[in-house]
Amino acid sequence: MSYKIDVVIEKDEDGYYAYCPALKGCQTQGDTLEEVQANIKEAIELYLTTLSDR
């Protein structure tokens, strides 16, 4: 199954922060842009898995 989910990525003095406005509590961080992109992808997958378990 394929989903289209908006992701917001922000850079700060400590690295990067990413979150999904539509998925409450789905957020992560990383030292590099590549790391935060991989982390948010994993966070979204885990979040959606918990929804399918209900």
All heavy atoms as atom14 arrays in JSON, in Angstrom:
{
  "sequence": "MSYKIDVVIEKDEDGYYAYCPALKGCQTQGDTLEEVQANIKEAIELYLTTLSDR",
  "atom14_mask": [
    [1, 1, 1, 1, 1, 1, 1, 1, 0, 0, 0, 0, 0, 0],
    [1, 1, 1, 1, 1, 1, 0, 0, 0, 0, 0, 0, 0, 0],
    [1, 1, 1, 1, 1, 1, 1, 1, 1, 1, 1, 1, 0, 0],
    [1, 1, 1, 1, 1, 1, 1, 1, 1, 0, 0, 0, 0, 0],
    [1, 1, 1, 1, 1, 1, 1, 1, 0, 0, 0, 0, 0, 0],
    [1, 1, 1, 1, 1, 1, 1, 1, 0, 0, 0, 0, 0, 0],
    [1, 1, 1, 1, 1, 1, 1, 0, 0, 0, 0, 0, 0, 0],
    [1, 1, 1, 1, 1, 1, 1, 0, 0, 0, 0, 0, 0, 0],
    [1, 1, 1, 1, 1, 1, 1, 1, 0, 0, 0, 0, 0, 0],
    [1, 1, 1, 1, 1, 1, 1, 1, 1, 0, 0, 0, 0, 0],
    [1, 1, 1, 1, 1, 1, 1, 1, 1, 0, 0, 0, 0, 0],
    [1, 1, 1, 1, 1, 1, 1, 1, 0, 0, 0, 0, 0, 0],
    [1, 1, 1, 1, 1, 1, 1, 1, 1, 0, 0, 0, 0, 0],
    [1, 1, 1, 1, 1, 1, 1, 1, 0, 0, 0, 0, 0, 0],
    [1, 1, 1, 1, 0, 0, 0, 0, 0, 0, 0, 0, 0, 0],
    [1, 1, 1, 1, 1, 1, 1, 1, 1, 1, 1, 1, 0, 0],
    [1, 1, 1, 1, 1, 1, 1, 1, 1, 1, 1, 1, 0, 0],
    [1, 1, 1, 1, 1, 0, 0, 0, 0, 0, 0, 0, 0, 0],
    [1, 1, 1, 1, 1, 1, 1, 1, 1, 1, 1, 1, 0, 0],
    [1, 1, 1, 1, 1, 1, 0, 0, 0, 0, 0, 0, 0, 0],
    [1, 1, 1, 1, 1, 1, 1, 0, 0, 0, 0, 0, 0, 0],
    [1, 1, 1, 1, 1, 0, 0, 0, 0, 0, 0, 0, 0, 0],
    [1, 1, 1, 1, 1, 1, 1, 1, 0, 0, 0, 0, 0, 0],
    [1, 1, 1, 1, 1, 1, 1, 1, 1, 0, 0, 0, 0, 0],
    [1, 1, 1, 1, 0, 0, 0, 0, 0, 0, 0, 0, 0, 0],
    [1, 1, 1, 1, 1, 1, 0, 0, 0, 0, 0, 0, 0, 0],
    [1, 1, 1, 1, 1, 1, 1, 1, 1, 0, 0, 0, 0, 0],
    [1, 1, 1, 1, 1, 1, 1, 0, 0, 0, 0, 0, 0, 0],
    [1, 1, 1, 1, 1, 1, 1, 1, 1, 0, 0, 0, 0, 0],
    [1, 1, 1, 1, 0, 0, 0, 0, 0, 0, 0, 0, 0, 0],
    [1, 1, 1, 1, 1, 1, 1, 1, 0, 0, 0, 0, 0, 0],
    [1, 1, 1, 1, 1, 1, 1, 0, 0, 0, 0, 0, 0, 0],
    [1, 1, 1, 1, 1, 1, 1, 1, 0, 0, 0, 0, 0, 0],
    [1, 1, 1, 1, 1, 1, 1, 1, 1, 0, 0, 0, 0, 0],
    [1, 1, 1, 1, 1, 1, 1, 1, 1, 0, 0, 0, 0, 0],
    [1, 1, 1, 1, 1, 1, 1, 0, 0, 0, 0, 0, 0, 0],
    [1, 1, 1, 1, 1, 1, 1, 1, 1, 0, 0, 0, 0, 0],
    [1, 1, 1, 1, 1, 0, 0, 0, 0, 0, 0, 0, 0, 0],
    [1, 1, 1, 1, 1, 1, 1, 1, 0, 0, 0, 0, 0, 0],
    [1, 1, 1, 1, 1, 1, 1, 1, 0, 0, 0, 0, 0, 0],
    [1, 1, 1, 1, 1, 1, 1, 1, 1, 0, 0, 0, 0, 0],
    [1, 1, 1, 1, 1, 1, 1, 1, 1, 0, 0, 0, 0, 0],
    [1, 1, 1, 1, 1, 0, 0, 0, 0, 0, 0, 0, 0, 0],
    [1, 1, 1, 1, 1, 1, 1, 1, 0, 0, 0, 0, 0, 0],
    [1, 1, 1, 1, 1, 1, 1, 1, 1, 0, 0, 0, 0, 0],
    [1, 1, 1, 1, 1, 1, 1, 1, 0, 0, 0, 0, 0, 0],
    [1, 1, 1, 1, 1, 1, 1, 1, 1, 1, 1, 1, 0, 0],
    [1, 1, 1, 1, 1, 1, 1, 1, 0, 0, 0, 0, 0, 0],
    [1, 1, 1, 1, 1, 1, 1, 0, 0, 0, 0, 0, 0, 0],
    [1, 1, 1, 1, 1, 1, 1, 0, 0, 0, 0, 0, 0, 0],
    [1, 1, 1, 1, 1, 1, 1, 1, 0, 0, 0, 0, 0, 0],
    [1, 1, 1, 1, 1, 1, 0, 0, 0, 0, 0, 0, 0, 0],
    [1, 1, 1, 1, 1, 1, 1, 1, 0, 0, 0, 0, 0, 0],
    [1, 1, 1, 1, 1, 1, 1, 1, 1, 1, 1, 0, 0, 0]
  ],
  "atom14_positions": [
    [[0.84, -1.16, 0.0], [0.0, 0.0, 0.0], [0.9, 1.24, 0.0], [1.94, 1.26, 0.62], [-0.92, -0.01, 1.22], [-1.93, 1.1, 1.2], [-3.15, 0.96, 2.53], [-4.19, -0.31, 1.86], [0.0, 0.0, 0.0], [0.0, 0.0, 0.0], [0.0, 0.0, 0.0], [0.0, 0.0, 0.0], [0.0, 0.0, 0.0], [0.0, 0.0, 0.0]],
    [[0.45, 2.28, -0.68], [1.24, 3.5, -0.79], [0.46, 4.68, -0.22], [-0.75, 4.8, -0.44], [1.56, 3.74, -2.26], [2.31, 4.91, -2.41], [0.0, 0.0, 0.0], [0.0, 0.0, 0.0], [0.0, 0.0, 0.0], [0.0, 0.0, 0.0], [0.0, 0.0, 0.0], [0.0, 0.0, 0.0], [0.0, 0.0, 0.0], [0.0, 0.0, 0.0]],
    [[1.15, 5.52, 0.53], [0.55, 6.71, 1.13], [1.36, 7.93, 0.73], [2.57, 7.84, 0.51], [0.57, 6.62, 2.66], [-0.25, 5.51, 3.24], [0.32, 4.28, 3.55], [-1.61, 5.68, 3.48], [-0.44, 3.25, 4.09], [-2.36, 4.66, 4.03], [-1.78, 3.45, 4.32], [-2.53, 2.44, 4.86], [0.0, 0.0, 0.0], [0.0, 0.0, 0.0]],
    [[0.7, 9.07, 0.7], [1.39, 10.34, 0.52], [1.18, 11.14, 1.79], [0.05, 11.48, 2.14], [0.84, 11.09, -0.7], [1.6, 12.35, -0.97], [1.16, 12.99, -2.26], [2.01, 14.22, -2.5], [1.77, 14.76, -3.83], [0.0, 0.0, 0.0], [0.0, 0.0, 0.0], [0.0, 0.0, 0.0], [0.0, 0.0, 0.0], [0.0, 0.0, 0.0]],
    [[2.27, 11.41, 2.5], [2.2, 12.07, 3.79], [3.17, 13.26, 3.78], [4.34, 13.12, 3.42], [2.58, 11.1, 4.94], [1.6, 9.94, 4.96], [2.62, 11.82, 6.27], [1.97, 8.83, 5.9], [0.0, 0.0, 0.0], [0.0, 0.0, 0.0], [0.0, 0.0, 0.0], [0.0, 0.0, 0.0], [0.0, 0.0, 0.0], [0.0, 0.0, 0.0]],
    [[2.67, 14.43, 4.18], [3.52, 15.61, 4.26], [4.47, 15.49, 5.45], [4.08, 15.06, 6.53], [2.67, 16.87, 4.44], [1.87, 17.22, 3.2], [2.37, 16.95, 2.08], [0.77, 17.75, 3.33], [0.0, 0.0, 0.0], [0.0, 0.0, 0.0], [0.0, 0.0, 0.0], [0.0, 0.0, 0.0], [0.0, 0.0, 0.0], [0.0, 0.0, 0.0]],
    [[5.72, 15.88, 5.21], [6.75, 15.88, 6.24], [7.37, 17.27, 6.28], [7.67, 17.85, 5.24], [7.84, 14.83, 5.93], [9.01, 14.95, 6.88], [7.26, 13.43, 5.96], [0.0, 0.0, 0.0], [0.0, 0.0, 0.0], [0.0, 0.0, 0.0], [0.0, 0.0, 0.0], [0.0, 0.0, 0.0], [0.0, 0.0, 0.0], [0.0, 0.0, 0.0]],
    [[7.57, 17.77, 7.48], [8.25, 19.06, 7.67], [9.62, 18.76, 8.27], [9.72, 18.05, 9.27], [7.44, 19.97, 8.62], [8.19, 21.27, 8.87], [6.05, 20.24, 8.06], [0.0, 0.0, 0.0], [0.0, 0.0, 0.0], [0.0, 0.0, 0.0], [0.0, 0.0, 0.0], [0.0, 0.0, 0.0], [0.0, 0.0, 0.0], [0.0, 0.0, 0.0]],
    [[10.66, 19.31, 7.64], [12.03, 19.15, 8.15], [12.58, 20.55, 8.42], [12.52, 21.42, 7.56], [12.93, 18.41, 7.13], [12.38, 17.0, 6.89], [14.37, 18.37, 7.63], [13.14, 16.21, 5.83], [0.0, 0.0, 0.0], [0.0, 0.0, 0.0], [0.0, 0.0, 0.0], [0.0, 0.0, 0.0], [0.0, 0.0, 0.0], [0.0, 0.0, 0.0]],
    [[13.1, 20.71, 9.63], [13.67, 21.99, 10.04], [15.12, 21.78, 10.5], [15.43, 20.76, 11.11], [12.86, 22.59, 11.19], [11.41, 22.86, 10.82], [10.56, 23.32, 11.97], [11.02, 23.24, 13.14], [9.44, 23.76, 11.72], [0.0, 0.0, 0.0], [0.0, 0.0, 0.0], [0.0, 0.0, 0.0], [0.0, 0.0, 0.0], [0.0, 0.0, 0.0]],
    [[15.96, 22.74, 10.17], [17.36, 22.69, 10.6], [17.53, 23.64, 11.78], [16.99, 24.74, 11.78], [18.28, 23.11, 9.45], [19.75, 23.01, 9.81], [20.61, 23.21, 8.59], [22.1, 23.2, 8.86], [22.61, 22.56, 10.01], [0.0, 0.0, 0.0], [0.0, 0.0, 0.0], [0.0, 0.0, 0.0], [0.0, 0.0, 0.0], [0.0, 0.0, 0.0]],
    [[18.28, 23.17, 12.78], [18.62, 24.03, 13.91], [20.09, 23.83, 14.26], [20.82, 23.15, 13.53], [17.7, 23.79, 15.11], [17.79, 22.4, 15.69], [18.79, 21.7, 15.45], [16.85, 21.98, 16.4], [0.0, 0.0, 0.0], [0.0, 0.0, 0.0], [0.0, 0.0, 0.0], [0.0, 0.0, 0.0], [0.0, 0.0, 0.0], [0.0, 0.0, 0.0]],
    [[20.54, 24.41, 15.35], [21.96, 24.34, 15.7], [22.43, 22.94, 16.06], [23.63, 22.65, 16.05], [22.29, 25.32, 16.84], [21.6, 25.03, 18.15], [20.17, 25.57, 18.26], [19.71, 26.3, 17.37], [19.52, 25.23, 19.25], [0.0, 0.0, 0.0], [0.0, 0.0, 0.0], [0.0, 0.0, 0.0], [0.0, 0.0, 0.0], [0.0, 0.0, 0.0]],
    [[21.5, 22.04, 16.38], [21.85, 20.67, 16.76], [21.71, 19.65, 15.64], [22.0, 18.48, 15.83], [20.98, 20.23, 17.95], [21.24, 21.08, 19.18], [22.4, 21.42, 19.44], [20.26, 21.42, 19.87], [0.0, 0.0, 0.0], [0.0, 0.0, 0.0], [0.0, 0.0, 0.0], [0.0, 0.0, 0.0], [0.0, 0.0, 0.0], [0.0, 0.0, 0.0]],
    [[21.21, 20.05, 14.48], [21.02, 19.13, 13.37], [19.68, 19.37, 12.71], [19.32, 20.5, 12.4], [0.0, 0.0, 0.0], [0.0, 0.0, 0.0], [0.0, 0.0, 0.0], [0.0, 0.0, 0.0], [0.0, 0.0, 0.0], [0.0, 0.0, 0.0], [0.0, 0.0, 0.0], [0.0, 0.0, 0.0], [0.0, 0.0, 0.0], [0.0, 0.0, 0.0]],
    [[18.9, 18.3, 12.54], [17.62, 18.39, 11.84], [16.51, 17.76, 12.68], [16.74, 16.81, 13.43], [17.7, 17.66, 10.5], [18.61, 18.34, 9.51], [19.98, 18.07, 9.5], [18.12, 19.25, 8.6], [20.82, 18.69, 8.61], [18.95, 19.88, 7.69], [20.3, 19.6, 7.7], [21.13, 20.23, 6.81], [0.0, 0.0, 0.0], [0.0, 0.0, 0.0]],
    [[15.33, 18.3, 12.51], [14.14, 17.83, 13.2], [13.06, 17.63, 12.15], [12.88, 18.47, 11.26], [13.7, 18.88, 14.23], [12.35, 18.64, 14.83], [12.15, 17.63, 15.76], [11.26, 19.44, 14.49], [10.9, 17.43, 16.33], [10.01, 19.23, 15.05], [9.84, 18.23, 15.97], [8.61, 18.02, 16.52], [0.0, 0.0, 0.0], [0.0, 0.0, 0.0]],
    [[12.35, 16.52, 12.19], [11.3, 16.23, 11.22], [10.04, 15.75, 11.92], [10.11, 15.07, 12.94], [11.76, 15.17, 10.23], [0.0, 0.0, 0.0], [0.0, 0.0, 0.0], [0.0, 0.0, 0.0], [0.0, 0.0, 0.0], [0.0, 0.0, 0.0], [0.0, 0.0, 0.0], [0.0, 0.0, 0.0], [0.0, 0.0, 0.0], [0.0, 0.0, 0.0]],
    [[8.88, 16.14, 11.36], [7.61, 15.68, 11.9], [6.56, 15.64, 10.79], [6.72, 16.24, 9.74], [7.15, 16.57, 13.06], [6.84, 18.0, 12.67], [5.54, 18.4, 12.39], [7.85, 18.96, 12.61], [5.26, 19.71, 12.03], [7.57, 20.26, 12.27], [6.27, 20.63, 11.98], [5.99, 21.93, 11.63], [0.0, 0.0, 0.0], [0.0, 0.0, 0.0]],
    [[5.49, 14.89, 11.08], [4.36, 14.77, 10.15], [3.15, 15.43, 10.81], [2.62, 14.88, 11.78], [4.04, 13.3, 9.88], [5.42, 12.41, 9.18], [0.0, 0.0, 0.0], [0.0, 0.0, 0.0], [0.0, 0.0, 0.0], [0.0, 0.0, 0.0], [0.0, 0.0, 0.0], [0.0, 0.0, 0.0], [0.0, 0.0, 0.0], [0.0, 0.0, 0.0]],
    [[2.7, 16.56, 10.3], [1.57, 17.25, 10.91], [0.3, 16.39, 11.0], [-0.46, 16.51, 11.95], [1.35, 18.46, 9.99], [2.66, 18.69, 9.33], [3.27, 17.33, 9.19], [0.0, 0.0, 0.0], [0.0, 0.0, 0.0], [0.0, 0.0, 0.0], [0.0, 0.0, 0.0], [0.0, 0.0, 0.0], [0.0, 0.0, 0.0], [0.0, 0.0, 0.0]],
    [[0.09, 15.51, 10.05], [-1.12, 14.69, 10.03], [-1.06, 13.49, 10.98], [-2.08, 12.87, 11.27], [-1.39, 14.2, 8.61], [0.0, 0.0, 0.0], [0.0, 0.0, 0.0], [0.0, 0.0, 0.0], [0.0, 0.0, 0.0], [0.0, 0.0, 0.0], [0.0, 0.0, 0.0], [0.0, 0.0, 0.0], [0.0, 0.0, 0.0], [0.0, 0.0, 0.0]],
    [[0.13, 13.17, 11.47], [0.31, 12.0, 12.33], [0.79, 12.49, 13.7], [1.99, 12.65, 13.94], [1.32, 11.02, 11.74], [1.02, 10.52, 10.32], [2.14, 9.63, 9.83], [-0.32, 9.82, 10.26], [0.0, 0.0, 0.0], [0.0, 0.0, 0.0], [0.0, 0.0, 0.0], [0.0, 0.0, 0.0], [0.0, 0.0, 0.0], [0.0, 0.0, 0.0]],
    [[-0.14, 12.72, 14.6], [0.17, 13.29, 15.9], [1.23, 12.48, 16.64], [1.11, 11.27, 16.81], [-1.11, 13.34, 16.75], [-0.91, 14.03, 18.07], [-2.21, 14.14, 18.83], [-1.97, 14.85, 20.14], [-3.21, 15.05, 20.87], [0.0, 0.0, 0.0], [0.0, 0.0, 0.0], [0.0, 0.0, 0.0], [0.0, 0.0, 0.0], [0.0, 0.0, 0.0]],
    [[2.31, 13.16, 17.01], [3.39, 12.51, 17.75], [4.44, 11.85, 16.89], [5.41, 11.31, 17.41], [0.0, 0.0, 0.0], [0.0, 0.0, 0.0], [0.0, 0.0, 0.0], [0.0, 0.0, 0.0], [0.0, 0.0, 0.0], [0.0, 0.0, 0.0], [0.0, 0.0, 0.0], [0.0, 0.0, 0.0], [0.0, 0.0, 0.0], [0.0, 0.0, 0.0]],
    [[4.27, 11.87, 15.58], [5.24, 11.24, 14.68], [6.34, 12.25, 14.37], [6.15, 13.16, 13.56], [4.56, 10.76, 13.4], [5.64, 9.8, 12.32], [0.0, 0.0, 0.0], [0.0, 0.0, 0.0], [0.0, 0.0, 0.0], [0.0, 0.0, 0.0], [0.0, 0.0, 0.0], [0.0, 0.0, 0.0], [0.0, 0.0, 0.0], [0.0, 0.0, 0.0]],
    [[7.48, 12.09, 15.04], [8.58, 13.04, 14.91], [9.89, 12.34, 15.16], [9.94, 11.26, 15.76], [8.39, 14.18, 15.88], [8.26, 13.72, 17.32], [7.76, 14.83, 18.22], [7.62, 15.96, 17.81], [7.51, 14.5, 19.47], [0.0, 0.0, 0.0], [0.0, 0.0, 0.0], [0.0, 0.0, 0.0], [0.0, 0.0, 0.0], [0.0, 0.0, 0.0]],
    [[10.97, 12.97, 14.71], [12.3, 12.41, 14.89], [13.33, 13.49, 14.7], [12.99, 14.64, 14.36], [12.55, 11.23, 13.93], [13.74, 10.55, 14.31], [12.64, 11.67, 12.49], [0.0, 0.0, 0.0], [0.0, 0.0, 0.0], [0.0, 0.0, 0.0], [0.0, 0.0, 0.0], [0.0, 0.0, 0.0], [0.0, 0.0, 0.0], [0.0, 0.0, 0.0]],
    [[14.59, 13.12, 14.85], [15.68, 14.06, 14.62], [16.87, 13.31, 14.05], [16.9, 12.08, 14.05], [16.08, 14.76, 15.92], [16.57, 13.81, 16.99], [16.78, 14.53, 18.31], [16.03, 15.42, 18.67], [17.8, 14.11, 19.03], [0.0, 0.0, 0.0], [0.0, 0.0, 0.0], [0.0, 0.0, 0.0], [0.0, 0.0, 0.0], [0.0, 0.0, 0.0]],
    [[17.84, 14.07, 13.55], [19.05, 13.47, 13.01], [20.14, 14.51, 12.89], [19.87, 15.71, 12.82], [0.0, 0.0, 0.0], [0.0, 0.0, 0.0], [0.0, 0.0, 0.0], [0.0, 0.0, 0.0], [0.0, 0.0, 0.0], [0.0, 0.0, 0.0], [0.0, 0.0, 0.0], [0.0, 0.0, 0.0], [0.0, 0.0, 0.0], [0.0, 0.0, 0.0]],
    [[21.38, 14.06, 12.81], [22.52, 14.96, 12.68], [22.65, 15.51, 11.26], [23.16, 16.61, 11.07], [23.81, 14.25, 13.07], [23.86, 13.91, 14.56], [23.25, 14.66, 15.36], [24.49, 12.9, 14.91], [0.0, 0.0, 0.0], [0.0, 0.0, 0.0], [0.0, 0.0, 0.0], [0.0, 0.0, 0.0], [0.0, 0.0, 0.0], [0.0, 0.0, 0.0]],
    [[22.23, 14.73, 10.27], [22.33, 15.15, 8.87], [20.96, 15.06, 8.21], [20.04, 14.41, 8.73], [23.3, 14.25, 8.08], [22.74, 12.92, 8.02], [24.68, 14.21, 8.71], [0.0, 0.0, 0.0], [0.0, 0.0, 0.0], [0.0, 0.0, 0.0], [0.0, 0.0, 0.0], [0.0, 0.0, 0.0], [0.0, 0.0, 0.0], [0.0, 0.0, 0.0]],
    [[20.83, 15.7, 7.06], [19.57, 15.64, 6.32], [19.25, 14.2, 5.93], [18.12, 13.75, 6.05], [19.64, 16.54, 5.09], [18.39, 16.62, 4.24], [17.2, 17.13, 5.05], [18.61, 17.52, 3.03], [0.0, 0.0, 0.0], [0.0, 0.0, 0.0], [0.0, 0.0, 0.0], [0.0, 0.0, 0.0], [0.0, 0.0, 0.0], [0.0, 0.0, 0.0]],
    [[20.26, 13.47, 5.49], [20.05, 12.08, 5.09], [19.57, 11.23, 6.27], [18.7, 10.38, 6.13], [21.33, 11.48, 4.5], [21.74, 12.09, 3.18], [22.44, 13.45, 3.31], [22.87, 13.83, 4.44], [22.54, 14.16, 2.29], [0.0, 0.0, 0.0], [0.0, 0.0, 0.0], [0.0, 0.0, 0.0], [0.0, 0.0, 0.0], [0.0, 0.0, 0.0]],
    [[20.17, 11.48, 7.44], [19.78, 10.71, 8.62], [18.35, 11.02, 9.04], [17.57, 10.11, 9.34], [20.73, 11.02, 9.78], [20.43, 10.22, 11.03], [21.38, 10.52, 12.18], [22.16, 11.5, 12.1], [21.33, 9.78, 13.16], [0.0, 0.0, 0.0], [0.0, 0.0, 0.0], [0.0, 0.0, 0.0], [0.0, 0.0, 0.0], [0.0, 0.0, 0.0]],
    [[17.96, 12.29, 9.05], [16.61, 12.63, 9.47], [15.58, 12.12, 8.46], [14.49, 11.7, 8.83], [16.46, 14.14, 9.75], [16.28, 14.96, 8.49], [15.29, 14.39, 10.7], [0.0, 0.0, 0.0], [0.0, 0.0, 0.0], [0.0, 0.0, 0.0], [0.0, 0.0, 0.0], [0.0, 0.0, 0.0], [0.0, 0.0, 0.0], [0.0, 0.0, 0.0]],
    [[15.94, 12.09, 7.18], [15.02, 11.55, 6.18], [14.81, 10.05, 6.4], [13.67, 9.56, 6.31], [15.56, 11.81, 4.77], [15.44, 13.25, 4.36], [16.13, 13.56, 3.04], [17.15, 12.94, 2.69], [15.59, 14.52, 2.31], [0.0, 0.0, 0.0], [0.0, 0.0, 0.0], [0.0, 0.0, 0.0], [0.0, 0.0, 0.0], [0.0, 0.0, 0.0]],
    [[15.86, 9.33, 6.67], [15.74, 7.89, 6.95], [14.96, 7.66, 8.24], [14.1, 6.76, 8.31], [17.12, 7.25, 7.04], [0.0, 0.0, 0.0], [0.0, 0.0, 0.0], [0.0, 0.0, 0.0], [0.0, 0.0, 0.0], [0.0, 0.0, 0.0], [0.0, 0.0, 0.0], [0.0, 0.0, 0.0], [0.0, 0.0, 0.0], [0.0, 0.0, 0.0]],
    [[15.23, 8.48, 9.25], [14.54, 8.33, 10.53], [13.05, 8.6, 10.42], [12.24, 7.88, 11.01], [15.16, 9.25, 11.58], [16.55, 8.83, 11.99], [17.0, 7.74, 11.68], [17.24, 9.7, 12.7], [0.0, 0.0, 0.0], [0.0, 0.0, 0.0], [0.0, 0.0, 0.0], [0.0, 0.0, 0.0], [0.0, 0.0, 0.0], [0.0, 0.0, 0.0]],
    [[12.66, 9.64, 9.67], [11.23, 9.95, 9.57], [10.51, 8.9, 8.74], [9.36, 8.56, 9.02], [10.97, 11.39, 9.05], [9.53, 11.82, 9.35], [11.28, 11.52, 7.58], [9.16, 11.93, 10.78], [0.0, 0.0, 0.0], [0.0, 0.0, 0.0], [0.0, 0.0, 0.0], [0.0, 0.0, 0.0], [0.0, 0.0, 0.0], [0.0, 0.0, 0.0]],
    [[11.19, 8.34, 7.76], [10.58, 7.26, 6.97], [10.27, 6.07, 7.89], [9.18, 5.5, 7.85], [11.5, 6.83, 5.83], [10.92, 5.74, 4.98], [11.85, 5.36, 3.85], [11.23, 4.21, 3.06], [12.12, 3.67, 2.06], [0.0, 0.0, 0.0], [0.0, 0.0, 0.0], [0.0, 0.0, 0.0], [0.0, 0.0, 0.0], [0.0, 0.0, 0.0]],
    [[11.24, 5.72, 8.72], [11.04, 4.61, 9.66], [9.94, 4.94, 10.68], [9.1, 4.1, 11.0], [12.34, 4.3, 10.39], [12.21, 3.15, 11.37], [13.51, 2.85, 12.1], [14.46, 3.66, 12.03], [13.55, 1.8, 12.76], [0.0, 0.0, 0.0], [0.0, 0.0, 0.0], [0.0, 0.0, 0.0], [0.0, 0.0, 0.0], [0.0, 0.0, 0.0]],
    [[9.93, 6.18, 11.18], [8.93, 6.59, 12.15], [7.52, 6.51, 11.55], [6.58, 6.06, 12.21], [9.21, 8.01, 12.64], [0.0, 0.0, 0.0], [0.0, 0.0, 0.0], [0.0, 0.0, 0.0], [0.0, 0.0, 0.0], [0.0, 0.0, 0.0], [0.0, 0.0, 0.0], [0.0, 0.0, 0.0], [0.0, 0.0, 0.0], [0.0, 0.0, 0.0]],
    [[7.36, 6.92, 10.3], [6.06, 6.86, 9.63], [5.62, 5.41, 9.48], [4.47, 5.06, 9.74], [6.11, 7.57, 8.27], [6.27, 9.08, 8.48], [4.86, 7.27, 7.45], [6.63, 9.84, 7.21], [0.0, 0.0, 0.0], [0.0, 0.0, 0.0], [0.0, 0.0, 0.0], [0.0, 0.0, 0.0], [0.0, 0.0, 0.0], [0.0, 0.0, 0.0]],
    [[6.54, 4.56, 9.03], [6.2, 3.14, 8.86], [5.75, 2.51, 10.18], [4.76, 1.78, 10.22], [7.4, 2.38, 8.29], [7.69, 2.73, 6.85], [9.02, 2.17, 6.35], [9.78, 1.58, 7.14], [9.29, 2.35, 5.15], [0.0, 0.0, 0.0], [0.0, 0.0, 0.0], [0.0, 0.0, 0.0], [0.0, 0.0, 0.0], [0.0, 0.0, 0.0]],
    [[6.46, 2.8, 11.25], [6.08, 2.26, 12.56], [4.76, 2.83, 13.02], [3.92, 2.1, 13.58], [7.18, 2.54, 13.58], [8.49, 1.81, 13.36], [9.58, 2.33, 14.3], [8.29, 0.32, 13.55], [0.0, 0.0, 0.0], [0.0, 0.0, 0.0], [0.0, 0.0, 0.0], [0.0, 0.0, 0.0], [0.0, 0.0, 0.0], [0.0, 0.0, 0.0]],
    [[4.54, 4.1, 12.82], [3.28, 4.74, 13.21], [2.11, 4.1, 12.47], [1.1, 3.75, 13.09], [3.35, 6.24, 12.87], [2.21, 7.06, 13.39], [2.37, 7.83, 14.54], [0.96, 7.09, 12.76], [1.33, 8.61, 15.03], [-0.06, 7.86, 13.24], [0.13, 8.61, 14.38], [-0.91, 9.37, 14.85], [0.0, 0.0, 0.0], [0.0, 0.0, 0.0]],
    [[2.24, 3.91, 11.17], [1.16, 3.32, 10.39], [0.93, 1.85, 10.77], [-0.22, 1.38, 10.74], [1.44, 3.45, 8.88], [1.47, 4.89, 8.36], [1.84, 4.91, 6.87], [0.14, 5.59, 8.6], [0.0, 0.0, 0.0], [0.0, 0.0, 0.0], [0.0, 0.0, 0.0], [0.0, 0.0, 0.0], [0.0, 0.0, 0.0], [0.0, 0.0, 0.0]],
    [[2.0, 1.15, 11.15], [1.85, -0.23, 11.61], [1.01, -0.29, 12.88], [0.15, -1.17, 13.02], [3.23, -0.85, 11.88], [3.97, -0.86, 10.66], [3.11, -2.26, 12.39], [0.0, 0.0, 0.0], [0.0, 0.0, 0.0], [0.0, 0.0, 0.0], [0.0, 0.0, 0.0], [0.0, 0.0, 0.0], [0.0, 0.0, 0.0], [0.0, 0.0, 0.0]],
    [[1.22, 0.66, 13.77], [0.42, 0.66, 15.01], [-1.05, 0.94, 14.71], [-1.92, 0.44, 15.41], [0.93, 1.69, 16.04], [0.79, 3.0, 15.52], [2.37, 1.42, 16.41], [0.0, 0.0, 0.0], [0.0, 0.0, 0.0], [0.0, 0.0, 0.0], [0.0, 0.0, 0.0], [0.0, 0.0, 0.0], [0.0, 0.0, 0.0], [0.0, 0.0, 0.0]],
    [[-1.34, 1.73, 13.68], [-2.72, 2.0, 13.31], [-3.39, 0.76, 12.74], [-4.57, 0.51, 13.0], [-2.81, 3.13, 12.29], [-2.41, 4.52, 12.76], [-2.52, 5.51, 11.6], [-3.23, 4.97, 13.94], [0.0, 0.0, 0.0], [0.0, 0.0, 0.0], [0.0, 0.0, 0.0], [0.0, 0.0, 0.0], [0.0, 0.0, 0.0], [0.0, 0.0, 0.0]],
    [[-2.65, -0.03, 11.98], [-3.24, -1.23, 11.36], [-3.48, -2.33, 12.39], [-4.23, -3.26, 12.14], [-2.36, -1.73, 10.22], [-1.12, -2.2, 10.71], [0.0, 0.0, 0.0], [0.0, 0.0, 0.0], [0.0, 0.0, 0.0], [0.0, 0.0, 0.0], [0.0, 0.0, 0.0], [0.0, 0.0, 0.0], [0.0, 0.0, 0.0], [0.0, 0.0, 0.0]],
    [[-2.82, -2.24, 13.56], [-3.0, -3.23, 14.61], [-4.31, -3.04, 15.37], [-4.73, -3.89, 16.13], [-1.84, -3.18, 15.61], [-0.55, -3.69, 15.0], [-0.62, -4.37, 13.96], [0.51, -3.4, 15.57], [0.0, 0.0, 0.0], [0.0, 0.0, 0.0], [0.0, 0.0, 0.0], [0.0, 0.0, 0.0], [0.0, 0.0, 0.0], [0.0, 0.0, 0.0]],
    [[-4.96, -1.9, 15.19], [-6.18, -1.6, 15.94], [-7.39, -2.21, 15.32], [-7.56, -2.55, 14.27], [-6.39, -0.09, 16.03], [-5.29, 0.55, 16.83], [-5.51, 2.01, 16.92], [-4.37, 2.57, 17.62], [-4.24, 3.83, 17.9], [-5.15, 4.69, 17.53], [-3.2, 4.28, 18.52], [0.0, 0.0, 0.0], [0.0, 0.0, 0.0], [0.0, 0.0, 0.0]]
  ]
}
